């Protein structure tokens, strides 16, 4: 062996389990034998063989059965589940692969792989040989010294003594003490209850090992960790357990070894044996690589030098498998893995030639500002796809292209004026790429938006759309990352992700072909897509980049106040109930209300169970105050969990801003929805809703402007129904609810009382949602007879509204959709259902959908024009940050507020020409609450 080459010890058991959790469970050969672990381990070992070419290797596995530690402590590793069957059946193949690759395989009964590795490392040091232990096991850090370092090939990182201190906080010689104190849940080593990393590190660095600590109990109280004042006595009582833990954590270094280091030679590949194994396991790519490789029964490479001293101070380049393009087949698609500069150049040429490309990204998170870019996939033709891996982190990952190189070559191509970029939910990809300094300047089409315009009620995810429009079943995310034991996509082998990711780009390309043919058959749909929806996507992209400024201090104060009130409400409920119970349990609450308190249940009891849903509680709340208390309790609990607590976790520590995600296709009507957090659901008219809005503040030097369309849906129904009385009230600038009450009751507008106005308001808004007499009764506490008469009079005064409603229901039954003011189709699911209840609910939805959808069209148009205006101003003069239904929120520089208010009103009020005026209310303050 070359003098400066180390002995390479491979922790086979560690590799085995890491490979198992990285391997998709669906990876099998044609006989149904799981093969994922074998494939990944073959890659891992091949990588190590190349990296340490010419060195001696020993691969160590745990032997079957228990070790001496189980005799010492029967509960040792008792918490571990038995080896999964999918792994067990691969063990024999793994051992065959190890031997066929020329590695000696060692396992010794009665001890663990760690003990074997420890003994080999100790013996090597005695012989003057440096050792590299390839493992992901933290326990082996105790072996590190001047002659032994650890290597984690998943992260391509070496760890020397300095690295151990950086990682654990203690020197290698104290790793056993560290584990003895804090325990190790993975091995079921008990340690001392209540001791965490900080306590263990402080004790060891100040006092020494576990025996030194015991001999200096009087010094513990002065140490700086929580509970130090009372720790000494607890340690005295727990010392026997700590000593046991120390013995369990100690790796043996004195075993009788079956294979001496002097007997080991560098690995010699047995090619014929390996071909036989790979053939049985059906490893097509590995077989092809093997047949192109070195002659049978010969070393693959010559000995190379290895600088042991420098290894831990730098990150080595990840070993390459092959620089040639790799093709993978999936469901008829041809997918190419791009790990070579020449292949990237070829892809760039293809994009420029085809002038259209589907783009997708793979990331570590669904929050773009936090996500790492794992890879990119592209497709320029149906049934073809490319995957560019950029940041896979598993053990044995092949060498990938750098993001800098990909950006330098690919970005100018994508931003070429001749290239059309398409994607599915591409706003997410644009945001991810933006945070990687990979700015895409323009996007041509989003297939999710295309599908939504064709059928707004169906699922918009790619898997469902592929099945519906292409009759194609895609590889799912769960299939490659696991279901219950999910692993990050960055740790899934690039070959597997290539199939999945390239397929996404391919399916996006094919969806575009199919959907464009259907959608663009209508000139109005083409216009909607290119003049409204795609420009609006860019508006949302800009808003999501801005985020919204939030005061954590204000949220903390609100959270304290709400929790105090919640406790008080809880006490009042217990007093009213005469007992304590779990208010959040519908079963316990139902029993208390309807059995113990004997409150009459307002419906027929089903299956002996009582519903405690909001509508039930509201029905009994008029007579039983405990129902009001429970409703209040639930409201407070929701505010706390959804807003005052959760919003704090979403505030960026760097910018003090929250970055919500606006979903353009999240509702049937075309209105926006938002998530993480859902800003659309902050209560609009309650004191608590105003309180939450108070935390949304203006940064220093700015003011908040809130601009809200006034009664836009009522104005739209006046416009769409062409009702003369409704139009007259708006054209005269009258209070629409007082005007309605005056019309219905036959009196002058000045004579209308507040209660009468309230009844008219409930009717105006309720009828737009298809509300009947029963609904009006619940909202106004009129009698049923009064409500029926009121609605009858309403329609007598506004006959065109009633006509519109009946015609809209008939249209929905005939076509399955209704239309917005721009002619956008809004699907009405269940409109022709044989279930009367579903059909009636669909009719009510159909009546309101044109108003909601039209309101969405109006504000989208306004936002597109506002975005264009904002872009014409000096940067950061004004930011559009939030849209909630009919309201827009802006952050505006103090010096620009008056001009901004005027321009915002002008643009919003002229976004669409109706037969009645659009009016906008504008408020200015330092918080959203006060501006609203």
C-alpha positions, 0 to 999 in steps of 0.5 A, spaced: 500 500 500 502 507 498 505 509 504 501 515 505 494 512 503 489 511 509 486 504 512 479 505 510 474 502 514 466 502 512 461 502 517 457 497 513 451 497 518 450 505 518 451 505 510 445 499 510 440 503 514 441 510 511 441 506 504 434 503 506 431 510 508 433 513 502 431 508 497 424 508 495 420 502 497 417 501 490 424 500 487 423 492 485 425 488 480 420 484 476 420 478 481 418 483 486 424 483 490 426 490 493 432 492 490 433 500 492 438 498 498 442 494 493 443 499 488 444 505 493 450 501 496 453 499 490 453 507 488 456 508 495 461 503 495 463 505 488 464 512 490 468 510 496 473 505 491 474 511 486 475 516 492 480 512 496 483 508 490 489 504 491 487 504 499 486 498 503 478 497 505 475 493 510 467 493 510 464 491 517 457 489 519 453 488 525 453 480 526 446 477 528 444 476 535 445 480 541 451 483 543 455 483 550 451 490 552 444 486 552 447 482 558 449 488 561 443 492 560 437 488 557 433 494 555 439 496 550 436 498 543 430 495 546 426 501 543 428 499 536 423 495 531 425 489 528 429 489 521 424 491 516 422 485 511 424 490 505 431 490 508 432 483 511 431 480 504 436 485 501 442 483 506 444 477 502 445 481 496 448 486 499 454 482 502 455 479 495 455 485 492 461 487 498 465 481 496 464 481 489 467 489 489 473 486 492 472 488 499 473 484 505 467 483 510 468 482 517 462 481 523 464 478 529 458 475 534 457 478 541 459 485 539 457 490 534 460 493 528 462 499 532 467 495 536 470 492 530 471 498 527 474 501 534 479 495 534 481 496 527 482 503 528 486 502 534 491 496 531 492 501 525 495 506 529 499 501 533 502 500 526 503 507 524 497 507 519 492 513 519 485 511 518 478 514 515 472 511 518 466 512 513 460 512 517 454 517 519 454 514 527 456 519 532 458 514 537 464 513 533 467 520 534 470 517 541 475 514 536 477 520 533 485 522 534 491 524 531 491 518 527 483 517 526 478 521 522 471 520 520 468 521 513 461 522 512 460 521 504 453 523 504 455 530 506 462 529 503 465 532 510 471 529 514 471 530 522 477 531 526 478 532 533 477 540 532 471 538 528 468 533 533 469 539 538 465 544 533 459 539 532 458 536 539 462 541 544 466 537 547 473 533 545 473 526 542 476 523 549 469 526 552 464 523 547 463 517 552 462 522 558 457 526 553 453 520 551 453 517 559 450 524 561 445 525 556 443 518 554 442 516 547 435 515 545 437 511 538 440 506 542 436 506 549 442 508 553 438 512 559 443 517 561 441 522 566 434 524 566 433 532 564 440 533 562 441 535 555 446 538 550 448 544 554 448 541 561 452 536 559 457 540 555 458 545 561 459 540 566 464 536 562 468 542 560 468 545 567 469 539 571 471 533 566 469 526 565 463 523 569 468 521 575 471 528 575 464 531 576 462 526 581 468 528 585 466 536 584 459 536 586 460 542 591 462 546 584 456 545 580 452 550 583 456 555 581 455 553 573 451 557 568 446 552 566 439 551 568 438 547 575 445 548 577 443 550 584 439 543 585 443 538 580 449 536 585 444 531 589 440 529 583 447 527 580 449 523 586 442 519 586 443 518 578 450 516 578 450 509 578 445 510 572 450 514 569 456 509 570 452 504 566 451 509 561 458 510 560 460 503 559 454 502 554 457 507 550 464 505 550 466 502 544 471 496 545 478 496 542 481 490 544 477 484 540 481 478 537 480 480 529 479 474 524 482 478 519 489 482 520 490 489 517 497 486 514 493 481 510 488 486 507 490 488 500 486 494 496 480 491 493 480 487 486 473 487 483 470 480 481 467 483 475 463 476 473 460 475 480 458 483 480 455 482 473 451 476 475 448 480 481 446 486 477 443 482 472 439 478 477 437 485 481 436 488 474 440 494 475 441 496 467 445 502 468 450 499 473 451 493 468 452 498 462 457 502 466 460 495 469 461 492 462 464 499 460 469 499 465 476 495 467 477 488 465 475 483 469 479 481 476 483 487 476 484 493 480 479 499 477 484 504 478 492 505 480 494 508 487 493 515 489 496 520 494 491 522 500 493 528 504 490 525 511 492 532 514 489 536 510 482 532 509 479 534 515 480 542 513 476 542 507 471 539 503 473 534 497 470 534 491 464 529 490 466 523 486 464 522 479 461 516 476 460 518 469 460 524 465 456 521 460 449 523 459 444 518 463 438 516 460 432 513 464 425 510 462 419 512 465 412 510 463 414 511 455 418 517 457 425 518 455 429 522 461 436 525 461 440 526 467 444 532 466 451 532 470 456 534 464 457 540 461 456 538 454 449 535 455 447 542 458 450 545 452 446 540 448 440 542 452 441 549 451 441 548 444 435 544 444 431 550 448 433 555 443 431 551 437 424 549 439 423 556 442 419 553 448 420 549 454 417 547 460 420 548 467 420 545 474 424 545 480 425 540 486 426 544 493 427 542 500 421 546 502 414 549 500 416 556 502 420 559 497 424 564 501 427 558 505 427 552 500 434 550 497 434 548 490 435 541 489 434 540 482 431 543 475 427 539 470 426 541 463 422 539 457 422 541 450 418 536 447 413 531 449 415 524 452 422 527 453 425 531 459 432 533 462 433 533 470 439 537 472 441 535 479 444 541 483 444 539 491 443 532 493 446 530 499 445 523 500 451 518 501 455 516 494 451 522 490 455 523 483 458 529 482 453 534 479 454 541 475 455 547 480 449 552 480 453 558 478 455 554 471 448 552 470 446 559 471 451 562 466 449 557 461 441 556 462 439 563 464 440 567 458 437 562 454 431 562 458 431 569 458 431 569 450 426 573 447 425 567 442 423 562 448 417 561 451 417 558 458 411 554 461 410 551 468 405 548 472 404 553 478 410 556 476 410 562 480 413 558 486 418 556 481 420 563 479 420 565 487 425 559 488 429 561 482 429 568 484 432 567 491 438 563 488 439 569 483 436 566 477 431 571 475 426 569 470 424 575 466 418 572 463 413 567 463 408 565 457 403 560 460 401 556 466 398 550 465 394 550 472 391 557 470 389 554 463 386 548 467 382 553 472 379 557 466 377 550 463 374 547 469 374 551 476 371 546 480 376 540 479 383 539 482 388 543 479 394 538 481 398 535 476 397 528 478 390 529 477 390 533 471 395 528 467 390 523 469 384 527 466 387 530 460 392 525 458 390 519 461 397 518 464 398 516 471 404 520 474 410 518 479 407 521 485 412 525 490 410 519 496 413 514 491 420 517 491 420 520 498 416 514 502 409 515 505 410 514 513 417 515 513 418 521 509 425 523 507 427 529 504 428 529 496 435 531 496 437 524 499 433 520 494 438 518 489 439 522 482 437 516 478 430 516 481 429 523 482 431 524 474 425 520 473 420 523 477 422 531 476 423 530 468 416 527 468 413 533 471 416 537 466 414 532 460 407 532 463 407 540 464 409 540 456 404 535 454 398 538 458 400 545 455 399 542 448 392 539 450 389 544 454 391 550 449 388 546 444 381 546 448 382 553 451 384 557 445 378 555 441 375 560 444 377 567 443 375 570 449 378 565 453 385 566 450 384 574 451 382 572 459 388 568 459 394 572 456 391 579 458 388 578 465 391 571 468 398 571 466 399 578 467 396 577 474 400 572 476 406 576 475 403 581 480 402 576 485 409 574 484 411 581 486 407 581 492 410 575 494 417 578 494 415 584 498 411 580 503 408 584 509 411 588 515 408 585 522 410 587 529 412 581 533 411 585 539 404 587 538 402 579 536 406 577 543 401 582 547 395 580 543 397 573 545 397 574 552 391 578 552 387 572 548 390 567 553 387 571 559 380 571 556 380 564 554 382 562 561 376 566 564 371 564 559 373 557 560 372 558 568 365 561 566 363 555 562 365 550 567 361 554 572 355 554 567 356 547 566 357 545 574 363 541 572 369 541 568 370 537 562 374 538 555 371 543 552 374 542 545 371 535 545 365 535 541 363 528 545 364 531 552 361 538 550 354 534 547 353 530 553 354 536 558 349 540 554 344 535 551 344 530 557 347 533 563 344 540 562 338 537 558 338 543 553 333 541 548 337 538 542 334 542 536 335 537 531 333 529 530 339 525 534 343 521 529 346 514 531 345 517 539 350 522 537 350 530 538 353 535 534 356 541 537 357 544 530 357 552 530 350 552 527 347 548 533 350 552 538 347 558 534 340 555 535 340 554 542 345 560 544 339 565 544 336 561 550 342 558 553 348 563 554 353 557 555 352 556 548 355 563 547 360 562 551 363 556 548 362 559 541 366 565 544 371 560 547 372 557 540 373 563 537 378 565 541 382 559 541 382 559 533 385 566 533 390 564 538 392 558 534 391 561 527 394 568 528 397 570 534 401 564 535 402 562 528 403 568 525 409 569 530 413 563 527 412 566 520 415 572 521 422 572 518 428 574 523 431 578 517 426 582 514 420 582 520 416 580 514 411 575 513 411 572 506 404 569 504 402 565 498 397 567 494 393 562 490 390 564 483 386 558 482 384 556 489 377 558 489 371 556 484 369 563 483 376 566 481 377 570 488 384 569 491 386 564 497 392 565 501 396 560 505 402 560 510 398 564 513 391 565 510 390 572 510 383 572 507 380 569 513 382 574 518 375 576 521 373 582 517 368 586 522 370 583 529 374 587 534 379 581 534 379 581 527 381 589 527 386 587 533 390 582 529 390 587 523 393 592 528 400 587 528 400 589 520 404 595 521 408 600 516 415 600 516 419 606 519 418 612 514 412 609 511 404 609 512 399 604 510 394 605 505 388 601 505 383 601 499 377 598 499 371 597 494 365 599 497 359 594 496 362 592 489 358 585 489 351 589 490 353 594 485 355 588 480 348 585 481 345 592 479 349 592 473 348 585 471 341 584 473 339 591 470 334 593 475 332 600 475 331 601 482 337 598 484 341 602 479 337 609 481 340 608 488 347 607 487 347 613 481 344 617 486 349 616 491 344 613 497 346 609 502 343 602 499 341 599 505 337 605 507 334 605 500 332 598 500 329 598 506 325 605 504 323 601 497 321 595 501 317 598 506 314 604 502 317 609 506 321 615 505 329 614 506 329 619 512 324 615 516 328 608 515 330 606 522 337 602 524 333 596 525 330 596 518 336 598 515 339 592 518 334 587 515 335 590 509 342 589 509 341 582 511 336 581 505 341 585 500 347 580 501 343 574 503 339 574 497 346 574 493 348 568 496 341 564 495 338 565 502 331 564 503 326 566 508 329 561 513 336 564 513 333 571 513 329 569 520 336 566 523 340 573 521 334 578 523 330 574 528 324 575 524 318 570 524 318 566 518 312 569 516 315 576 516 321 573 513 317 571 507 313 577 506 319 581 506 322 577 501 316 577 497 316 585 497 323 585 496 322 582 489 316 586 487 320 592 488 327 589 485 323 584 479 330 584 475 334 581 481 329 576 481 329 575 474 336 574 474 336 569 479 332 565 476 335 565 469 342 564 472 339 558 476 336 555 469 343 557 465 347 553 470 343 547 470 343 547 462 351 549 462 354 546 468 357 553 469 355 561 470 360 566 467 363 572 470 363 580 467 369 578 463 365 572 460 370 567 465 366 560 466 365 559 473 363 551 474 357 549 478 359 542 481 352 538 483 348 543 479 344 537 476 345 532 482 339 527 483 341 529 491 336 535 492 340 538 497 346 538 493 342 541 487 339 546 491 346 548 494 349 548 487 343 553 485 345 558 491 352 558 489 350 559 482 346 565 484 352 568 487 358 566 483 357 571 477 358 577 483 364 574 486 367 572 480 366 579 477 369 582 483 375 578 482 375 580 475 375 587 477 380 587 482 385 583 478 384 588 472 386 594 478 391 590 481 395 589 474 394 597 472 397 598 479 403 594 478 404 597 472 404 604 475 408 602 481 413 599 477 414 606 473 416 609 480 422 609 483 424 603 487 420 602 494 416 608 493 410 604 494 409 597 495 402 593 494 403 587 499 396 584 501 389 583 497 383 580 501 377 580 497 375 587 495 381 590 499 388 592 497 393 594 502 399 598 500 406 601 504 407 608 501 413 613 503 410 618 508 412 623 502 408 620 497 401 618 501 397 624 498 399 622 491 398 615 492 391 615 495 389 619 489 392 615 484 390 608 487 382 611 487 383 613 480 385 606 478 381 602 482 374 606 480 376 606 473 378 598 472 371 597 469 366 601 466 359 599 470 352 602 469 353 604 476 359 607 479 365 603 482 367 607 489 373 606 493 374 607 500 381 609 502 384 610 509 391 612 511 395 610 518 401 606 521 397 600 521 392 596 517 387 596 523 387 603 523 387 604 515 381 599 514 
